[in-house]
Amino acid sequence: MNTYTLTDTQREKLLSELASIKNERGAFDFSAEIDDVLTIEGKGYIEIDGYVEDDERCGYMNGTGGWVETWRNATIELEAWVYDPEKEDSEKCYIDRESEKEAEEYLNAA
């Protein structure tokens, strides 16, 4: 299987599509049409840990009830379907590791 290298514009579009799952916990499947010739599919897992800011933890009746994230780990595997108009068919490809790593870093950013 070939490797497909995303352009900067395609990477930006991918990250904006990932925004909908960034703060979800657990396993996820992902699919996004990036442009006319590229559809990206992925699967991954997001683990998040933290605590609710309450009076017991904060003391002095300062508990806001807000969620404080203390740990996050996200992984994602991406594949692409690249459409070739001459063949009128799509080819399945791997996404370049740099783009996949950038997607993981985005999901891991708090």
Residue, then its C-alpha position, 0 to 999 in steps of 0.5 A: m500500500n502506498t503512503y500519501t503525504l498531506t498538504d498543509t491545507q489538508r492537514e488543517k482540514l483534518l485537524s478541524e474535522l478532529a475537533s468534534i472528537k477531541n474531548e470525547r473519551g474512549a474508542f472512536d472511528f473517524s471519517a472525513e472528506i478532505d477535498d474532491v480526491l481525498t477521504i481520510e478514515g481513522k480509528g483511535y482511543i482517547e483517555i482523559d483523567g482529572y477531577v471536579e473542583d469542589d469544596e473538599r478538594c479546594g477548601y475555603m468554599n472555593g469549589t467551582g464545580g469545574w472539570v480539571e484535566t490532569w492527564r490525557n493520552a490519545t492515539i490515532e491510526l489514519e488511512a486515506w482513500v485517494y480518488d484517481p479521476e483517470k481510473e475512476d477508482s479510489e486507492k487505499c493509502y497510508i497517511d504519512r507518519e508526520s501528519e498522523k503524529e500531528a493529529e495525535e499531538y492535536l488530540n493530546a493538547a488540553 
